[in-house]
Amino acid sequence: MNTANAAKIVFDSRGHTVALERNTRLESVIRELGWSQDVTAARLRQVAAEAGADELLTVTRSHISQWLRGVNPRGRAPAMLCEALSRGLRRVVTLAEIGLTRGGEEQPTPDEWGADTVSALVDLGDSDMISRRQLLGYSVLGAVLPPSNWWDDRLEQAGRRTPVSPLAVTGAHVDSLREAMTFFSSRDQRLGGRAGRASLRAYLQTDVATYLASRLPNEPVRRDLFSAAGELTYLDGWMAFDSGDHAAAQHSFRLALTLAAEADDTALAGHILRAQAHQAVDLGHPTQALQYADASMDSRRYGHASSRERSLLGVVHARALAAAGRKRDALAALRRAEDDLGNSGTASDTTAEPGRVSFFGEASLAHETACTLRDLGDLKGAEAEFERSVRTRPLPYARTHAVTLGYLGAVQVRQGHVDAACRTWNRALDSMAGIQSGRARDTVVQMRQALSPVRGRGGSTAAELDHRAMEFLRAIG
């Protein structure tokens, strides 16, 4: 028997027996540093003193020994220990890496509003965390806004973060993140959210997390860096959403919103909240969708956005209002979004336009307008707007074009125009070649469901289309 890993029996405060398993992960990190238990305790006390965690100033080697034996430290001890080890290794050490949980809880809680953003990025995509989130799925209970004082608290904390990496970040590093955003966003638009998502996550976990944990020359560079990191993390969430991995998307959107707060980038926050509203609408959660959409239209977020981004926020707000049954408000929001897009590039549009909204133009506005009208029961109006979107969509945006065609066919068949729907859906399948998108796949599933009443007519256009759709789904798995 390997005694080093053997479970040991101890008694808790109530006299109940508890089986402990040696924390080999923590042991491995301390061994990597070459620290004794005395040194480890001293380094933790130093960090605790800086943070005002007076309750940890009495930590000794015996506490370290207990934690190595498997006792889970409570309160602020896990976070302070991570910080001490990170400084020693000059890289970010997370709770997951050292086999601990936050504050002695039974499970790590990476989605808490108080979670450390750098550690959360390093843990992004951790296999254990992902499998747990997939089991839970999208959490309606987790679809809540942060507390009122949260934004200012995060900004203050971020400004006081102690660097753990020796790298000196410059504006060139910020530019590299912006360039990565352009590259991965283009991949998403052309090929769908599953294309390149693993590479983006790896980039976030390594390069981006390292930059955030490094030495920063001044506050403007720090804010620009955190803003760029927030955009990339938002994109990871969007790609997860498009892939159908909704729990991971929810997690990344929340982490991106936290990075936006640490950058004090209110326009980016509005953009992220808009995406959260979009996800909630698509998943059939109108209350949560309207909560997010209303927050995206907050005066600071909407007011600091460019006209093009305001239009995007506004049209998704219209969709959320429609989902909530507020027809008059939804139609007013559509008119406002149309006006905002019309103001883009005019003398009145004085806010610099971020690259993240370069995709949004007439075709995108028409697509979201059509979705709003469809949800309000105006199928004829929705059909006209979907057709406008198809006519005006630029070639690079193949994924959204395919989804629009799928939605257009669904609206046509609901009006009894089966032949027109079949022609549209054949065009949709043509457009989906090479696209890796859960949303595109869902349109094909819905297509087959809509065809079910007529697909039994052998040799008919509907039956041939249904067979083609079935083969498409079989090919992509």
LOSE-310913 format. One record per residue (C-alpha): residue number from 1; residue in three letters; x, z, y. Coordinates in steps of 0.05 Angstrom, whole numbers. Layout:
BEGIN
(NUM 'ala' (X Z Y));
...
//
This chain:
BEGIN
(1 'met' (0 0 0));
(2 'asn' (25 -17 70));
(3 'thr' (23 51 104));
(4 'ala' (36 20 172));
(5 'asn' (-32 -13 171));
(6 'ala' (-69 39 131));
(7 'ala' (-134 67 159));
(8 'lys' (-129 140 178));
(9 'ile' (-185 191 181));
(10 'val' (-194 233 243));
(11 'phe' (-251 274 272));
(12 'asp' (-288 260 337));
(13 'ser' (-314 312 386));
(14 'arg' (-376 322 344));
(15 'gly' (-338 333 280));
(16 'his' (-355 265 251));
(17 'thr' (-302 227 213));
(18 'val' (-274 163 244));
(19 'ala' (-230 114 208));
(20 'leu' (-172 88 250));
(21 'glu' (-132 25 239));
(22 'arg' (-63 19 270));
(23 'asn' (-62 -25 332));
(24 'thr' (-9 -74 311));
(25 'arg' (-23 -120 370));
(26 'leu' (-5 -67 421));
(27 'glu' (54 -47 378));
(28 'ser' (79 -119 377));
(29 'val' (77 -125 453));
(30 'ile' (113 -59 464));
(31 'arg' (165 -81 413));
(32 'glu' (174 -147 450));
(33 'leu' (190 -107 513));
(34 'gly' (238 -61 477));
(35 'trp' (205 0 508));
(36 'ser' (201 68 477));
(37 'gln' (135 106 479));
(38 'asp' (164 149 535));
(39 'val' (181 88 577));
(40 'thr' (113 57 564));
(41 'ala' (78 120 588));
(42 'ala' (123 123 650));
(43 'arg' (108 51 668));
(44 'leu' (34 63 660));
(45 'arg' (37 125 705));
(46 'gln' (72 84 758));
(47 'val' (16 32 759));
(48 'ala' (-37 87 758));
(49 'ala' (-5 121 818));
(50 'glu' (-7 56 858));
(51 'ala' (-80 45 839));
(52 'gly' (-101 116 855));
(53 'ala' (-120 129 782));
(54 'asp' (-100 202 786));
(55 'glu' (-132 217 719));
(56 'leu' (-77 177 685));
(57 'leu' (-17 211 718));
(58 'thr' (-12 258 659));
(59 'val' (-6 203 606));
(60 'thr' (52 219 559));
(61 'arg' (84 190 497));
(62 'ser' (32 226 456));
(63 'his' (-23 184 488));
(64 'ile' (15 120 472));
(65 'ser' (24 144 401));
(66 'gln' (-50 157 394));
(67 'trp' (-67 88 421));
(68 'leu' (-18 56 372));
(69 'arg' (-52 95 315));
(70 'gly' (-118 62 334));
(71 'val' (-151 109 384));
(72 'asn' (-182 66 439));
(73 'pro' (-163 90 510));
(74 'arg' (-221 100 556));
(75 'gly' (-237 93 630));
(76 'arg' (-185 56 670));
(77 'ala' (-129 66 619));
(78 'pro' (-136 -3 584));
(79 'ala' (-132 -41 650));
(80 'met' (-73 1 675));
(81 'leu' (-37 -9 609));
(82 'cys' (-47 -85 613));
(83 'glu' (-19 -85 684));
(84 'ala' (43 -45 663));
(85 'leu' (57 -90 604));
(86 'ser' (45 -152 647));
(87 'arg' (96 -130 697));
(88 'gly' (146 -116 643));
(89 'leu' (138 -183 609));
(90 'arg' (128 -220 675));
(91 'arg' (67 -255 648));
(92 'val' (-7 -237 642));
(93 'val' (-23 -191 584));
(94 'thr' (-97 -185 568));
(95 'leu' (-139 -133 532));
(96 'ala' (-151 -181 474));
(97 'glu' (-75 -192 465));
(98 'ile' (-63 -117 456));
(99 'gly' (-124 -105 413));
(100 'leu' (-162 -63 464));
(101 'thr' (-230 -65 497));
(102 'arg' (-252 -48 567));
(103 'gly' (-263 26 577));
(104 'gly' (-268 42 503));
(105 'glu' (-330 -1 492));
(106 'glu' (-343 -30 424));
(107 'gln' (-335 -102 448));
(108 'pro' (-295 -135 503));
(109 'thr' (-339 -152 563));
(110 'pro' (-307 -212 597));
(111 'asp' (-372 -230 632));
(112 'glu' (-376 -168 674));
(113 'trp' (-374 -180 749));
(114 'gly' (-315 -132 753));
(115 'ala' (-272 -170 703));
(116 'asp' (-202 -191 724));
(117 'thr' (-202 -266 736));
(118 'val' (-130 -279 714));
(119 'ser' (-140 -242 648));
(120 'ala' (-207 -278 638));
(121 'leu' (-173 -345 647));
(122 'val' (-119 -328 597));
(123 'asp' (-173 -307 547));
(124 'leu' (-215 -370 561));
(125 'gly' (-228 -403 495));
(126 'asp' (-204 -344 453));
(127 'ser' (-232 -359 383));
(128 'asp' (-263 -290 373));
(129 'met' (-295 -290 442));
(130 'ile' (-322 -361 434));
(131 'ser' (-353 -347 366));
(132 'arg' (-386 -285 393));
(133 'arg' (-415 -322 453));
(134 'gln' (-440 -379 408));
(135 'leu' (-478 -329 366));
(136 'leu' (-510 -299 428));
(137 'gly' (-524 -366 462));
(138 'tyr' (-547 -371 534));
(139 'ser' (-564 -302 559));
(140 'val' (-626 -296 603));
(141 'leu' (-608 -223 614));
(142 'gly' (-539 -246 637));
(143 'ala' (-568 -296 687));
(144 'val' (-565 -247 745));
(145 'leu' (-532 -250 813));
(146 'pro' (-476 -202 830));
(147 'pro' (-489 -140 873));
(148 'ser' (-494 -147 948));
(149 'asn' (-425 -117 964));
(150 'trp' (-390 -154 907));
(151 'trp' (-364 -214 948));
(152 'asp' (-326 -172 999));
(153 'asp' (-299 -126 945));
(154 'arg' (-272 -184 904));
(155 'leu' (-239 -215 965));
(156 'glu' (-205 -149 983));
(157 'gln' (-182 -137 912));
(158 'ala' (-154 -207 906));
(159 'gly' (-113 -198 969));
(160 'arg' (-81 -136 940));
(161 'arg' (-65 -165 871));
(162 'thr' (7 -150 849));
(163 'pro' (43 -212 822));
(164 'val' (69 -207 751));
(165 'ser' (102 -276 745));
(166 'pro' (167 -291 782));
(167 'leu' (143 -361 801));
(168 'ala' (137 -373 876));
(169 'val' (75 -415 888));
(170 'thr' (74 -467 943));
(171 'gly' (24 -517 970));
(172 'ala' (49 -567 919));
(173 'his' (20 -524 863));
(174 'val' (-47 -524 899));
(175 'asp' (-43 -600 904));
(176 'ser' (-30 -605 830));
(177 'leu' (-94 -567 815));
(178 'arg' (-133 -613 861));
(179 'glu' (-103 -673 825));
(180 'ala' (-122 -643 758));
(181 'met' (-193 -634 784));
(182 'thr' (-197 -707 802));
(183 'phe' (-169 -728 734));
(184 'phe' (-214 -685 690));
(185 'ser' (-275 -698 732));
(186 'ser' (-265 -773 724));
(187 'arg' (-259 -763 649));
(188 'asp' (-323 -723 648));
(189 'gln' (-362 -776 687));
(190 'arg' (-337 -834 646));
(191 'leu' (-335 -805 576));
(192 'gly' (-376 -740 576));
(193 'gly' (-361 -666 576));
(194 'arg' (-330 -664 507));
(195 'ala' (-275 -713 528));
(196 'gly' (-214 -674 552));
(197 'arg' (-248 -606 554));
(198 'ala' (-198 -575 506));
(199 'ser' (-141 -600 549));
(200 'leu' (-173 -572 612));
(201 'arg' (-182 -504 579));
(202 'ala' (-110 -503 557));
(203 'tyr' (-89 -520 628));
(204 'leu' (-131 -463 656));
(205 'gln' (-104 -413 605));
(206 'thr' (-31 -431 619));
(207 'asp' (-11 -464 684));
(208 'val' (-70 -442 727));
(209 'ala' (-69 -370 702));
(210 'thr' (6 -367 715));
(211 'tyr' (-1 -393 786));
(212 'leu' (-54 -340 802));
(213 'ala' (-9 -285 775));
(214 'ser' (52 -309 814));
(215 'arg' (82 -294 882));
(216 'leu' (42 -325 939));
(217 'pro' (74 -338 1007));
(218 'asn' (14 -324 1051));
(219 'glu' (-61 -314 1053));
(220 'pro' (-80 -386 1067));
(221 'val' (-42 -411 1006));
(222 'arg' (-72 -355 964));
(223 'arg' (-143 -375 984));
(224 'asp' (-130 -449 974));
(225 'leu' (-101 -434 905));
(226 'phe' (-160 -391 883));
(227 'ser' (-209 -442 910));
(228 'ala' (-175 -498 870));
(229 'ala' (-175 -454 808));
(230 'gly' (-248 -439 819));
(231 'glu' (-264 -514 822));
(232 'leu' (-228 -526 757));
(233 'thr' (-263 -468 723));
(234 'tyr' (-330 -493 749));
(235 'leu' (-313 -561 718));
(236 'asp' (-298 -528 652));
(237 'gly' (-367 -497 656));
(238 'trp' (-399 -563 674));
(239 'met' (-365 -598 616));
(240 'ala' (-388 -542 569));
(241 'phe' (-459 -550 596));
(242 'asp' (-456 -625 584));
(243 'ser' (-429 -612 514));
(244 'gly' (-487 -566 497));
(245 'asp' (-443 -504 493));
(246 'his' (-488 -465 540));
(247 'ala' (-460 -395 528));
(248 'ala' (-390 -419 545));
(249 'ala' (-417 -455 606));
(250 'gln' (-452 -393 630));
(251 'his' (-387 -353 623));
(252 'ser' (-344 -405 660));
(253 'phe' (-394 -413 716));
(254 'arg' (-393 -338 727));
(255 'leu' (-317 -336 726));
(256 'ala' (-315 -395 774));
(257 'leu' (-361 -358 822));
(258 'thr' (-315 -298 820));
(259 'leu' (-255 -342 837));
(260 'ala' (-296 -372 895));
(261 'ala' (-308 -302 921));
(262 'glu' (-234 -285 916));
(263 'ala' (-220 -348 956));
(264 'asp' (-276 -333 1005));
(265 'asp' (-301 -404 993));
(266 'thr' (-376 -400 1006));
(267 'ala' (-388 -475 999));
(268 'leu' (-357 -475 930));
(269 'ala' (-399 -415 911));
(270 'gly' (-462 -454 931));
(271 'his' (-438 -513 888));
(272 'ile' (-429 -467 828));
(273 'leu' (-496 -432 837));
(274 'arg' (-528 -502 840));
(275 'ala' (-497 -518 772));
(276 'gln' (-524 -452 744));
(277 'ala' (-593 -470 770));
(278 'his' (-587 -539 738));
(279 'gln' (-570 -507 671));
(280 'ala' (-627 -458 675));
(281 'val' (-677 -513 692));
(282 'asp' (-655 -556 634));
(283 'leu' (-659 -496 586));
(284 'gly' (-730 -479 609));
(285 'his' (-716 -415 649));
(286 'pro' (-752 -428 716));
(287 'thr' (-746 -357 742));
(288 'gln' (-671 -355 733));
(289 'ala' (-664 -427 759));
(290 'leu' (-700 -411 824));
(291 'gln' (-659 -348 833));
(292 'tyr' (-594 -387 829));
(293 'ala' (-621 -445 871));
(294 'asp' (-646 -399 926));
(295 'ala' (-577 -365 927));
(296 'ser' (-543 -433 933));
(297 'met' (-584 -447 996));
(298 'asp' (-562 -382 1029));
(299 'ser' (-545 -395 1101));
(300 'arg' (-470 -384 1092));
(301 'arg' (-465 -428 1030));
(302 'tyr' (-510 -484 1052));
(303 'gly' (-486 -478 1124));
(304 'his' (-412 -485 1106));
(305 'ala' (-424 -545 1061));
(306 'ser' (-415 -618 1080));
(307 'ser' (-478 -661 1088));
(308 'arg' (-467 -693 1020));
(309 'glu' (-460 -626 986));
(310 'arg' (-520 -599 1023));
(311 'ser' (-561 -656 995));
(312 'leu' (-538 -639 924));
(313 'leu' (-556 -565 934));
(314 'gly' (-623 -585 963));
(315 'val' (-645 -633 909));
(316 'val' (-629 -583 854));
(317 'his' (-667 -531 894));
(318 'ala' (-725 -580 892));
(319 'arg' (-720 -584 817));
(320 'ala' (-721 -509 811));
(321 'leu' (-782 -505 857));
(322 'ala' (-817 -557 815));
(323 'ala' (-801 -519 751));
(324 'ala' (-832 -457 784));
(325 'gly' (-896 -496 800));
(326 'arg' (-885 -497 876));
(327 'lys' (-903 -569 888));
(328 'arg' (-907 -568 964));
(329 'asp' (-841 -532 972));
(330 'ala' (-808 -579 921));
(331 'leu' (-830 -641 959));
(332 'ala' (-806 -612 1025));
(333 'ala' (-738 -597 992));
(334 'leu' (-734 -669 969));
(335 'arg' (-745 -695 1040));
(336 'arg' (-692 -648 1066));
(337 'ala' (-642 -671 1013));
(338 'glu' (-656 -744 1031));
(339 'asp' (-642 -728 1104));
(340 'asp' (-578 -691 1088));
(341 'leu' (-550 -749 1048));
(342 'gly' (-569 -796 1105));
(343 'asn' (-527 -752 1152));
(344 'ser' (-465 -758 1108));
(345 'gly' (-408 -791 1145));
(346 'thr' (-444 -789 1212));
(347 'ala' (-419 -755 1276));
(348 'ser' (-462 -695 1260));
(349 'asp' (-427 -684 1193));
(350 'thr' (-367 -644 1218));
(351 'thr' (-350 -608 1153));
(352 'ala' (-294 -638 1110));
(353 'glu' (-323 -667 1047));
(354 'pro' (-293 -638 983));
(355 'gly' (-274 -684 925));
(356 'arg' (-322 -648 878));
(357 'val' (-382 -683 910));
(358 'ser' (-353 -754 910));
(359 'phe' (-399 -772 852));
(360 'phe' (-462 -754 891));
(361 'gly' (-495 -812 926));
(362 'glu' (-559 -852 926));
(363 'ala' (-561 -859 850));
(364 'ser' (-551 -785 838));
(365 'leu' (-602 -765 889));
(366 'ala' (-652 -814 859));
(367 'his' (-638 -786 789));
(368 'glu' (-652 -714 810));
(369 'thr' (-711 -735 852));
(370 'ala' (-740 -770 791));
(371 'cys' (-731 -707 749));
(372 'thr' (-767 -667 802));
(373 'leu' (-826 -716 806));
(374 'arg' (-829 -719 730));
(375 'asp' (-834 -643 726));
(376 'leu' (-889 -645 779));
(377 'gly' (-929 -694 736));
(378 'asp' (-917 -755 780));
(379 'leu' (-893 -802 724));
(380 'lys' (-902 -866 765));
(381 'gly' (-860 -838 822));
(382 'ala' (-809 -812 772));
(383 'glu' (-803 -881 739));
(384 'ala' (-790 -914 806));
(385 'glu' (-735 -864 824));
(386 'phe' (-702 -869 755));
(387 'glu' (-702 -945 764));
(388 'arg' (-671 -938 833));
(389 'ser' (-617 -893 803));
(390 'val' (-602 -945 748));
(391 'arg' (-597 -1001 800));
(392 'thr' (-550 -964 847));
(393 'arg' (-506 -925 798));
(394 'pro' (-431 -943 805));
(395 'leu' (-397 -966 741));
(396 'pro' (-349 -907 733));
(397 'tyr' (-406 -858 721));
(398 'ala' (-425 -882 652));
(399 'arg' (-447 -815 623));
(400 'thr' (-499 -801 677));
(401 'his' (-522 -874 675));
(402 'ala' (-536 -867 600));
(403 'val' (-574 -802 611));
(404 'thr' (-615 -834 667));
(405 'leu' (-635 -891 622));
(406 'gly' (-655 -842 569));
(407 'tyr' (-700 -804 618));
(408 'leu' (-729 -869 645));
(409 'gly' (-750 -890 575));
(410 'ala' (-782 -823 563));
(411 'val' (-823 -829 627));
(412 'gln' (-844 -900 608));
(413 'val' (-868 -881 539));
(414 'arg' (-908 -823 567));
(415 'gln' (-946 -874 608));
(416 'gly' (-960 -916 546));
(417 'his' (-908 -970 562));
(418 'val' (-876 -971 493));
(419 'asp' (-844 -1039 497));
(420 'ala' (-813 -1024 564));
(421 'ala' (-788 -958 538));
(422 'cys' (-756 -991 477));
(423 'arg' (-720 -1041 522));
(424 'thr' (-695 -984 566));
(425 'trp' (-673 -942 507));
(426 'asn' (-635 -1000 476));
(427 'arg' (-598 -1005 543));
(428 'ala' (-585 -930 539));
(429 'leu' (-554 -936 470));
(430 'asp' (-511 -994 494));
(431 'ser' (-487 -949 551));
(432 'met' (-469 -891 505));
(433 'ala' (-412 -926 469));
(434 'gly' (-353 -878 469));
(435 'ile' (-389 -824 508));
(436 'gln' (-380 -752 482));
(437 'ser' (-439 -716 514));
(438 'gly' (-488 -666 487));
(439 'arg' (-538 -685 541));
(440 'ala' (-533 -759 523));
(441 'arg' (-542 -741 450));
(442 'asp' (-604 -700 467));
(443 'thr' (-636 -761 500));
(444 'val' (-629 -798 434));
(445 'val' (-660 -740 395));
(446 'gln' (-718 -740 444));
(447 'met' (-723 -815 438));
(448 'arg' (-733 -811 363));
(449 'gln' (-785 -756 373));
(450 'ala' (-824 -800 422));
(451 'leu' (-820 -859 374));
(452 'ser' (-845 -820 314));
(453 'pro' (-919 -841 322));
(454 'val' (-901 -915 319));
(455 'arg' (-836 -921 280));
(456 'gly' (-873 -931 213));
(457 'arg' (-891 -1002 233));
(458 'gly' (-838 -1040 193));
(459 'gly' (-803 -1094 232));
(460 'ser' (-829 -1072 299));
(461 'thr' (-785 -1063 359));
(462 'ala' (-797 -988 357));
(463 'ala' (-777 -983 284));
(464 'glu' (-713 -1023 296));
(465 'leu' (-696 -979 355));
(466 'asp' (-709 -916 315));
(467 'his' (-662 -940 261));
(468 'arg' (-609 -955 312));
(469 'ala' (-617 -886 343));
(470 'met' (-612 -854 274));
(471 'glu' (-547 -890 260));
(472 'phe' (-520 -869 328));
(473 'leu' (-534 -796 314));
(474 'arg' (-504 -801 245));
(475 'ala' (-441 -832 274));
(476 'ile' (-429 -778 326));
(477 'gly' (-447 -720 278));
//
